[in-house]
Amino acid sequence: MDGQTRLGMLHRLLVLFWPPPQTESVILSPLSFSIYRGHKIQHSDWHKEPLRIMDPECSRLLPALCAVLADPRQPVADDTCLEKLLDWFKKVTEAESSLLLLQENPCLVELLSHVLRPQDVSPRVLSFSLRLAGTFAAQEDCFQYLQQGDLLLGLFGEAGTLGWAAWNVPTVRSGWIQGLSSLAQHPSALHFLADSGAVDTVFSLQGDPSLFVASAASQLLVHILALSMHGEAVEHHSPQGSAWPTCAQKIVGHVEESLRSTAAPQVTQALNVLTTTFGRCHSPWTEVLWEQLSPLVACLLERDPIPAGHSLVDLLLSVARSPVFSSADCGLWETVAQTLSRLSPTQAGPLALGTLKLQHCPQALRTQAFGILLQPLACVLKATTQAPTSPGLLDGTLGGSMTVDALLSSKSACAGLLCQTLAQLEELHPLPHRPSPWPQASLLEAVVTILQLCDGSAAPGSSVGGRLCGTLAGCVRVQRAALDFLGTLSQGTSPQELVPQVFAVLLEYLESPDSSPTVLKKAFQATLGWLLSSPKTPGCSDFGPHIPLFLGELFPVLQKRLCSPCWEVRDSALEFFTNLSRHWGGQADFRQALFSSEAPTLTQQLLRDPESYVRASAVTAMAQLSSQGLHATLASPEHPEAEQGLLREFLNILSADSEGFPRRAVVQVFTQWLRDGHAEVARDTEQFVATVLQVVSQDLDWEVRVQGLELAQVFLTQKLGQPGHCPYTVALPEAPLPRLRPEVLRTLCQPWLLEFAFRALFDCDRPVAQKACNLLLFLRDKTAPYAGTQETGDSPHLDSMEAALQRWQAGEQGQPLGDPEPEAMLAVLRSLDLEGLQGRLAESSDHVEKSPQSLLQDMLATVDILEENEADCY
């Protein structure tokens, strides 16, 4: 048998037996989509075929299923089965006629008719049937068909479901709303809604004790209003409210009545409906709606207290963001300004922030909104008798009595207001249209003062300041928010005289034994931001006068945190140390401070930390130090393995560590070292890669194996990558590519490389198989120009590879690959349908679903088993 015939047989063999037979004992590949990770799933391609009205077998099963659903004595399938069944009906009705579906399967209409006898139906089936009826009635001809016997009126009218005992079950009310929402898609539905009393029921459900039902009711009102006005939009003017369709007038009238109500819940319901309406509907009629209702909204501001303040803020921002009002003069900005001055500081903050994010907002309103945001910080500075060193908006924003009262009312209120303000200013800081001038210096002073109030180092200058000290002392929530904002402020231009204050308060938090692990992490992050943003001395590669002094104080604190009994603190310290070394490893000031400390020694000791997260962070930190030439090798009787070098220690972690995190970190480090040409790797790159892949191939962690394949791809890229072309050279005719050098081909055909890649192709974890497939495609495409079309002939190497692949495919992983010839390897690569395999692997895990037929069979199977043994529809 010649080589070409043998390769053809191998290709057909892989196609026929890929995926492998479905057996319980074999180690399965993600290629075997019929069984994935041990769960049996019947293979079906029903979802790939054009949807038909109903499969004959499904039509045969439907009457029995409808009978089961209608019989209260039968155990009904679980909610998941009903949801999946409803999803299938939705797909069918989206593609074909609902009317034809009902005519060909009258059992469905019989089920809906049977539901009208509530004593014979469970709430679960009733909810399902209501949603199913709405799905069918979404098509107007099917709606008319169901209306002939007043079926829809019985299901959704006032005289129907509402009077049943099952109406007290929230799932039934939710199903009623969802069914009505599906039904409301055409003009006939609008007439039905107006005549059946369904809209009045939706009004009452806005106050439902179930939040899900209440929210769905408000959403449905918006949907009905938009559907009513869909045909009323005109080019030059909008219809007046008195000429609107019946349903629209009814909804607007209900909203007006609710806005006039003295009950806060009703006001909230009306505001929520309007917020959703202006957020979704951007037609001209919404401008008329706002003109009609804005006086009622403005009247809410005259009440004390203002009802539904948060909902009012949401409404105003929803209107302001609508493109309909971008250039309209409708009194919106006056209402926003009045609202900002009347709401409490906590309620006004979100409105101020939202206003400042608008690009078409009047300047006077922007100034007012920014002043509202700054009031709490101005109160803090005033309480500590600190006048801002630089002129800015904060100077004149001394804060009103409401802000002071909010800060002093309780610890939770004070913390909530300060955290909200700091988070809002942090969100505003990076925006290109943030307020100008931006009071950077005043904000820095305020946030430093807040941090000092929290740790007790501030000097209060008034009774208010004293109370703030007691209120904020040890408040972790405010500390985290202030440190976040302080880190954000590092991205701006700050006065140099304030930088020492910033570093001083950061050092206080890093040193303090009272700092919680989360606060310390925030402090490390803010410190890194300020260090990396510090300007360098002109004409010098090193830093200004503040940084060397700070580094001298920082490293003793860092050493202390590396020895913390709390693993979260050790981990945060390692992360900070790694990032600092990555950015500053070449700076003389940093290297001097580093070499005079014990941080490298402590970091290497943490490679043996009892916590796996810390060991992983220590691996990354030591790798960074090594890459920067900052690695101090330990050589002592207590650590004899340190003499063998960092590389051997990393290999020991990769092969012996019991947790996955450190092993993943090691392989990631090795991959980066290979990319960068690290000295430990460059000595013998091929031996290095072979050693790592040999260990990785035995690892049980799929992420380690994926990273090992990435390492192999980097190695192949370096061996096969083409040199870049100069963009300024004249393009010449492409010359034939030279054949690969024999030593390169031999390297590519090393058993340790090919065996690792091919075994990974049959891996039981999909990401590993995907990565291996991509790797082999890369190798095949890179070697294709050199492979030629020569005959391979009979070859024992080809026999060996064929036998090994067959055994690996069958799950027998013990068969070695041998030492194949380059020609045999290239021939096998050309014979495999890697593109087809790549496509199958790229499909999501749920692409193989049970067919509708098997779903119906599962649901029918519940008739013969106990209720607790519910069917698995997956």
N, C-alpha and C positions, 0 to 999 in steps of 0.2 A: 504494500500500500504506500503510495507516494505521500510526500509531505502535504501537498495541497488537499488531497482527499482526507488525510488525517485531520487537518485543521478544520475542514468543513464538518467532519463528524463531531469534532470537539465543540464547534459553534452550535450545532444542532442539539448536542447533548446539554449544553448549558441553557439553551432556550427551553428545552423540554423539561429539564429538572430544576429550573430556577424559577420559582422557589422550590425547595425540597419537599418531599412528601410530608403530609401533616401527621406526624406521630407524636405521641405524648412524651416519649423519652428523649427525643433528639433536642439538641440545643438549636433554637430557632433563630433565624435571621430576620431582620426587618423586611427582607425581600419576600418572605413568606407572609404576605399580607393576610392570608386566611386565618392564621393564628399569630397574634402579636403579643409578646410578653405574657403568654400563657392563657389568654382569654380566647375562647372559641368564638369565631364570628363567621357566619355563613357568607361566602363570597357571592356577590351579586353585582351586576352592572346595570341595574334598573335605572339608577340616577343618571347614567350616561346616554340612555336611549331617549328619543323624543317622547314626551309625556302623552299618553293616550287618555281617553275619557275614563276607561276602567279596564284593567286587565281581566280577562274572562275568569281566571281563578279567584281574583279579588271580588268580582261580582258574585261569584258563587258563595264566598264566605261572608259577604256583608249581611245578608238576612239573618244568619245565625248570630253574628256579632250584635246587630241591632236588637235582637231578641234578648240577648244576655244583658245589654245595657238597660233595656226597659224593664227587666225583671228584678225587683228589689231583693228577691231571695238569693240571687246569684252573686258570688263575690266579684266585685268589679275590679278590673285591672287598676294598677296604681296610677297616680297623677302623671307620672312620666310617660306611661303608655298613651294616656289620653292626649297629652300635649303633642306627642309624636304623631298620633293619628290626625290631630287637628292640623299640624304642620303639613302633613301629606295632602289633606283636603285643600289647604290653601294653595299648594303648588299646582294641584290639578285644576282648580278654578282660575288660577292666574293664566294658565295656558289654554284652557278650553272653556266651553259653555257650561255654566252651572245648571241652566235649565235642562240641557240635554243629559247631564249627569243625574239629575233628579228623576227625569222621565225614564231613563234606563234602569234606575235603581230605586223603585218606589219605597223600598224599605226605609230609606233615609227620611222621606216625608212621614212615614208611619211612626218613626222614632220621635220626630219633632211633635207630631200630633199626640203621641202617648205622653209626652212631657207635660201636656196641659192638665193631666191628672196628677197633681203634686203628691198625693198620698202614696203613689206607686213608684216614685222616683227618688233616688238618693240625691242629696245636695251636690255631690261631686258630678254625677251624670247630668243634673239639671244645669249646672254652670257650663259644662261642656256643650250641652245642646244649645244653650243660648248663644254661645260663641259660634257654634257651627251654623246656626240659622243666620246670624249676621254675615258670616262668610259667604253663604249662598246668595243672600239678598243684596250683596254689594253690586251685583249685576242687575240692571233695571228690569230686564225681561224676566229674570228669575224672581225678582221682587214682586212683580205683578202676578206671577204664577202662585207664589206663596200667599199673596193677599186674597186670592179668590175664596178661600175658606176661612178668612179672618184668622189665619194661623199666626201671622206676625202680631196682630192686635192682641191675641191671647198671650203671646210670649212677652211683648214689650209694652202693652197698653196698661192703663191704670187699673183696669178690671182684671188683669191677668196675674202675673207673677207677684205683684206687690202684696196681694192679699194672702199669699201662702205662708205657712209656718216656716218653710225653708228660706224665706226672705231674711230671716234673722241671722242666717249664716253669711259671714262676710264674703266667702268665695262665690256665693250665688249673686250677691249684689255686684261684685266685681265682674262676674261673667256677663251679667245683664248690661253693664256699661260697655264692656269690650265688644259684645255683640252689637249694641246700638252704634258704637263707633265704627265698626266694620260696615254696617248697613248704610250709614250716612255718607253716600258717595254720589248721589244723583238727585235731580229735582223731585222725583216721586217720593224719595225718602224725606225730603223737607216737608211736603204736604202731610205725610204720615206723622212726622214729629209734631207738627202744629196741631193736628186733629186728635192724636191719641193721648195727649196729656203727658207724653214721655219727658218733655222739656221741664215740666213742673217737678217731676220726680228727680230729674238731674239736679234741679235747684236744691231740693231737700237733701240730696246725697252730698252736697258740698260740706255739710256739717256732720258727716258720718263719723262715728267713733273710730272707724278704721282709717288710718292715715292714707293707706293705699287707695281705698275706695274714694275718699274725699279728694285726693289729688287727681285720680282718674276722672272724677266728675267735672272738676274745673277744666281739665284738658279737653273733655268732650264738649263743653260749652264753647270753648274757643274754636274747636273744629266745626261745630254747627254754625257759629257766627261767620267763620270764613267761607263755609260752603254757601251760606245764604247770600253773602255779598259777592260771590265769585262772578255772577253774571251781571252785577250792577255797576261794575267799574266802567267809566266813560273816559274819553280822551281829555276833555277840557275842564270838566267840573264833576264833582262827586254829588251823588244824590243827597238830599237833605234827610236828616234822621226820620222825619215824619213820613217820608216816602219809601223807607226801607222795607224789605220783605217782612212777613209776619214773624217768622222765627227770630230775625235780627232785632226787630222792635221789642219782642218779648224779652230777649236776653239783655238788651241795653236797659230796658225798663227795670228789670230785676237788679242790674248793677247799680242803677241810680237809687233805687230803694235801699239797697244794702249800704251804699255810701252815706245815706242820710240816717242810717240806723245808729242808735246809741250803743249798740252791742258791739264790742271790739271784734268778736269772731266773724260777724257778718261783714264788717268793714274789711277785715283781712281777706275774706273770700272774694270780695269784689275787686280788691287791689290785685290779688293773685291772677284773677281772670284777665284783667287789663294788662298786667305785666306780660303774660304769655301772648296775648293778642298783639301787642305792639312789637314783641320780640319776633313773632312768626310772620305777621302780615305787614307788608310794606306797600300796600296799595293806597291810592289817594283817599279812599273812604276813611282810612284811619285818622287822617288829619281832621275830618269832620267829626269823628268820634271824640277826639281829644278836645276840640272846641266845645263840644256839648257837655263833656264831663269834667273838664279842668276846673270850672268854678266850684264843683262839689269837692274835688280833690283839695283845692285851696282852702275850702271851709274847714277841712280837717285840722289845719294848722291853728285854727282859732280855739280849738278845744284844749282843755287842760285836765289830764295829760293828753298828748297827741296819741290817738289810737293807732296801733299797728305801724309803729315807726319804721321797723325794718322793711315791711312790705311796701310802705310808701317810698322808701329809698329805692327799692328794686324797680318800682313803677317809673319813677322819674328818670332813672338811668336807662331803662328800656326804651322810653320815649326819646330820650336824648340821643341814643345810639341809632335810632331808626333813620334810614336815609330820607324818609319822607319829611323829616323835620330839620334836615341839615341847613336849609336856607329859609325856612318858614318863620315868619314873625307871629308866633301864636301865644306869646306870654310865657313860654316854657322857662326861659332863663330867670324871669322874675319869680316864678314859683320855686325854682331851685334855690335862688338866693334867700328867699323867705324861709324855706325849709332849713337851710344851713344855719340860720340864726335862731331857729326855734327848737331844733332837736337837741337832745342831750349829746355830750361829747362822744359817747360810745356809739350812738346812732348816727351822728353827723360824719364820723370818720370815713365810713365806706362811701358815703355820698360825695365827700370832698375828694377822695382818691379817684372815684369814677369820673368826677367832673374834670379833674386835672388830666385824665387820660384822653379826654375828648380833644380833637384837634380844631374843631370849629366853635370852641367855647369863647365867649367874650372875655377880654383881658381882666376887666373888673371882677368878674365872677371867679376867674382863676386865682386872682390875688386873695379874694375872700376865702376860697377853698383851701389855699395853701396856709393861710393864717389859722384856719380851723385845725389843720393837721399839726401845726407847730405849737398850739396852745399848751398841751401837757408838758412839752419840753421847756417852754418858757416858764411855766410854773415851777418846774424843778430848779432851774437856774435862779429864779427869784427867791425861792425858799432857802437857797444856800448862799444868797447875796453875791452871786458871781455875775458881773456884767460881761456880756460878750466882748471879746477883745477886738473883733472886727465888725464893722457895720453890716447889717443885713436885715432880712425880714424878721428874724427872731427878736431883734431889739424892741420893736414896737408891739410885739405879740406877747403881752404880759398875761393873757389868759383871763377869762371871765370867771365870775363866781361859780358858775356851773362846773367848770373844769376843776377848780380847787375843791369844790364839794365832792366831785367824783373821785378825786385822788385821795381824799381823807375819809370817805364814807366807810370803807372797809378794806381789808387787805386784798380780798379777791377782786373788788372793784378797781382798786389802784393798780394791781398787777395786770388785770385785764385791759385797762385803758392804755397803760404804758406799752404792753406787748403789742396791742393793736397798732398803736402809733408807730412804734419802731418797725414793725413788719410793713406797714403802709409806706413809710419813707424809704425802706429798703427796696420795695417794689418800684417806687417812683424814681429812684436814683439812676438806673441805667437808661431810662427812656430818653430819646433824643429831644423830645419836646417838654422836658421837665421844666419847672419854673426857673426863671432867670431874673436876677442873679440867685445862684444856689448858695445858701449860707453854710458853706463847708466848715468854717472855723467854729461857728456857733453850734452846729450839730455835733462836732467833735467834743466840744466842751460839755454839752448836755449829756452825751452818752457816757463820757468818762465820769461825770458826776453821778449818773445813775448807778454805774458799776461801783463807785465808792460808797454810795448810800447802801448798796446791797451787802458790801463786806464790812461796813462799819467804819471806814477810813475817812468819810466825808465830815466836814465841819459845818453843821447846820448854823445858819445865821438868823433863824427866826423860829417861832413856835411851830410854824408849818414845817420847816425843815426838820425839827426834832421829831415831829410826828411821822414824817416820811422816813426818817432813819429807823424808827421802830417798826414801821409798816413793811419796809422793803428788806429788812435785815434777813439775810439767808434765803431770799426768795429765788429759788433755782429757775423758775419760769422766766422771771425778768432778766436774770443773768444770761440765760441762753439767748434771749431775744436781743439784748444789748450787745453781746459779743458778736452775734451774726451781723448786726448793723455796723458795728465797729469794723469788722472785716470788710464789709462792702464799702465803707468810707475810705479804705486804703486805696481804692481805685481812682480817687479824685486827687486834686492838687491841694495839699494842706500846708498851712504856715509851718515853717521849720521849728518855730519856738514851741509848737504844741506837740511835736513828735516825741520828745522825752516824756511828756505826761502820758502819752499813749503807751509807750513801752513800759513805763513804771506801773501802770494799772494792770497791764497784761502780765508782767512779772509777779505782781501781787497774787493774781489768780493762779498762776502756775505754781507758786510756792505754797499757797495756803493749804493747810491740811483739811479745811472745811469744804474745798471745792469738790463737787461730786464728779464722777467719771464723765458724765455728759457735759458738764460745764468745762472740765479740763479739755475735752476734745474740741469744744468750741473755742477755747482760749488758744489751743495749739493752732487751729485753723486761722484765727484772726492774726496770731503772731506771724505765721508764715506769709499771710497776705501783706502785712506791713513790712516785713523784711524784704520781700521780693519787689515791693514798690518803692523802696527807699532809693533816693537818687544817689548817684556816685559822685565823688569829687571831680570837678572839671579837670581834664587832662590826666586822669589817673584811673587805672583799672579797678582800684579798690574803692572802699566805701567812705562816706562822710564820717564826721567825728562821733556820731551817736552809735553807729553799728558796732564797732570793735568793743566799746564799753559794754554794750548790751550783750554781745556774744559771750564776753567773759563772765557775766552773771547768769546767762542762760544755760550754759553747759553743766554747771553743778546742779541746777534744777532738773535738767534733762536726765542726768545720771540718777538722781533721786527717783524720778518717775519710772525709769527703766527697772528699778528694783521694787516697785510698788507691789504690795500683796494683792492688789486688785488687777485681774488680767486685762480688763478693759482699759485701764490706765496704761499698762505696759504696751498694749497694742496701739493706742493712740500716740504714745511717745515714739514708738518705732515708725509709725506712718509719718509723723512729723519729721523725724530724723532722716528718713529716706527722701522725702521731698526736698528738704533743705540741702542734702548732699547732692541731689540731682541738679539743682539749680546753681549751687554755690561751690561745688566741689573744686573748681579751678581758682577760686579767689584766695589770695594769700591770707587775708585776715581770718577767713573761715578755717582754712587749713591749720593755721597757727593755734586757734582756739580748740580745734578738734584734737590735734596731736597732744595738747596739754591736758586733755581730759581722758577719762576711762570709758567713754561712750562706745568706741569700737570693741573693746574687750567685753563690755557688758552685753553688747548686741550679739556677739558670737556666742556668749554663754546662753543667750535666750534661744538659740537653735535647739536646745534641749529642754525648753520650757514645758511644763506639764499641760499647758493649754495649746490645742492645735492651731487656733487662730494666731496666737502669739508666735508660734514656730514658723508659720507661713509668712508673717510679717517680718520676722527676723531673717528668713531666707532672702526676701526682697531687699531688705536693708543691707545685708552683707554683700549681696550681689552688686548693689549700687556703689558701696564703698570700694569693692574690688575693681569695678569698671573705672572709677575715678582715681585709682592708685592710692586709696586711703585705708586699705585693709592692713591692720596690724595683726600679724600671725601670732597666735598663742603658742608658746613652747614651754611647757612646764610638766612636772610629773603628774599633776592633776588632770591634764588634758593631753595625753600622748598622741591622740588621733589628730590633734591640730598640726603636728609636724608633717602630716601626710598631705596637707594642703586643703584649701577650701573646696576644690573640685571633688576630692574624694569624700569629703564630709557631705556635700550635696548628694553625691551618688548613694551614700549610705542612707540618707533621709529618703531618697527616692525608692530604695529597695526595702527599707525596714520600717519606715514610719507607719503606724497603724491607722492614721487618719488621712483623709484625702486632701485636705487643704494644703498641708506642707508639700505633699508630692506634686500637686498641681503647680504650686509656686516654683518648685525646682525645675520642672519641665519648661515653664514659661521663661525662667531665667536662662536656661540652656539655649532656648530658641533665640532669645535676644542676644546672648553671647555669640551665637553662630552668625547672626546678622551683622553684628558689630565687629567681628573678627577679634574677639577677646583673646588675650595671650594664652589663657589656659586651653582654649580650643584650637588655636592656630598651630600648636606644636604638632598635633596629629589629628586633623579634622576627621578623617575617615574613621579612625579608631574611636574617636570621641562619639561620633554619631552612632556607630555600631554598638558601642557599649550602652548608650542611653536607650536605643530602640530595643535592645535585648531585654532590658529591665522593664520598659514601658509595656512591651507586648504581654507581659504576665500580670499587669496591673488590673485590678477588678473595677477601678473607677473609670467610667467611660470618658470623663473629661480629661483625665490623664492620657488616655489613648488618643483622643482627638488632638490634644496638644502635641503628642508624639508624632502624629501624622503631619502637623504643621512644621515641626522640626525637620521631618524628612522632605517636605516640600521646599523649605528654605535651602536644604542641602542640594536638592536636585536643581533648583534655580541657579545656585552658584556654579554648579557643574555645567548646566546646559544653557544658561542665560546668554543671549546675544549681546555684544557690546553696543552701546548707544551710538546713534549717528549724530554728527555735528549738524545743527540746523542751518549753518551757513555754507555747507558744501553743495556743489552742484550735483543734482541727482543723476546717477549713472545707471545704465541698464543693469538689471539684476544678474549677477553672475551665479552659476550653479554653486549650491552650498557644498563645501568640502565634507567628506565623510568624517564622522566622529573618530577621534584618536582611539586606538585600541585600548589604551589604559582607562580612558573615560568610559567606554562601553563595558569594560570589565568591572569598573566601579558600580555602574548602574545595575549590573546583573549579579551583584553580591547577594548571596542567599539571605543575609540578615535584613536587607532592604526589601527585596521582592517578597519574601515570606511574610514580613510584617505587613506590607501593603495588601497582599492577597488575602491573608487571614482576616484583616480588618474589613475587607469587602464582604465577608460573611458574618460580620459581628452582629450580635443580637441587639445592639443599640443603634438605632437609626442614624444619629449624628456621626457615629464612627464610620458606618458604611458609606454615608454621603461623602465624608471627607476622603475616605480611601478611593472612592470612585472618581472624585475630582483629581486626586493625586495621580491615579493611573491614566486618566484622560490627559493630564498635563504631560506625563512622561511619554505617552503614545504620540501626542501631537508634536512634541519637541523632537522625537526620534523619527517621525514619519519621513521627513525629507531624506534621511540617510538610509532608511531601511531597504529601499529598492524593491524590486519585484522578483528577486531571485528565488529559485526553488529551495526549499529547506531540506527536502529529502527525508528519508527515514533517519530518525535520530533518537538515541536512547534518552537524550535530554528532554526531547519533546514528549516521549512516553512518560518520563518521570513527572513532568509538569502536569500532563493530562491526568495521571493517576492521583497526584496530590490534590488537584483542584476538585476532582470528583469526590475524594474522601472528605475534604474540607466542606464541600457543599452538603454532604450527607451528615455533617456534624462530627466526623472523626478528625479531631484536631491534632492527633499525635504524629501523623505522617509528615516527615520533613520534605522540603522542596528539593533538596540536593544542591548541585552546583551547575546550574543550567548554562548553556552557551548563549551568547548575546543574540544570535540569530533565532534561537528557539524562543527566547523571551519576547523579542520584537514580533515574532509571528503570532504568539499567543495574544499579545496586546491587540494586534490588528484583528484577530478573530472574534474578540469579545464585543458584544453590543453594549458598550459602556454608556452611550447616549440614551439608549432605551432604559437601561438600569437607572441612570441619573434621573430621568423623568419620573420613574416609578417611585424612587426614593424621595423626590421632592414633593410628592402628594402628601397632604395632611393625613394624620392618623385616622381621621373619621371619614376618609373618602370611601372606605369599604363599609357599607351599611347593610343592615338587613333589608330585604325587599319589603314592600307593603304587604305582600302575601305572607311572609314569615311573621311580620308584626301582627297581622290579624290572627294568625295561627297561635301566636303566643298569648294573645288576649283571650282567645277562646279556650286555651288550655287551662285558664284559671277556673273554669267551671268545674273541673274534675279534681282540683287540689284544694287544700286548705287555704283560707284567706291569708294567713301569715306567710305562706310561700308564694310571694308575689312574683310575677313573670319579669324576667330581665329583657327589656326590649332592645338592648344594645347587642 
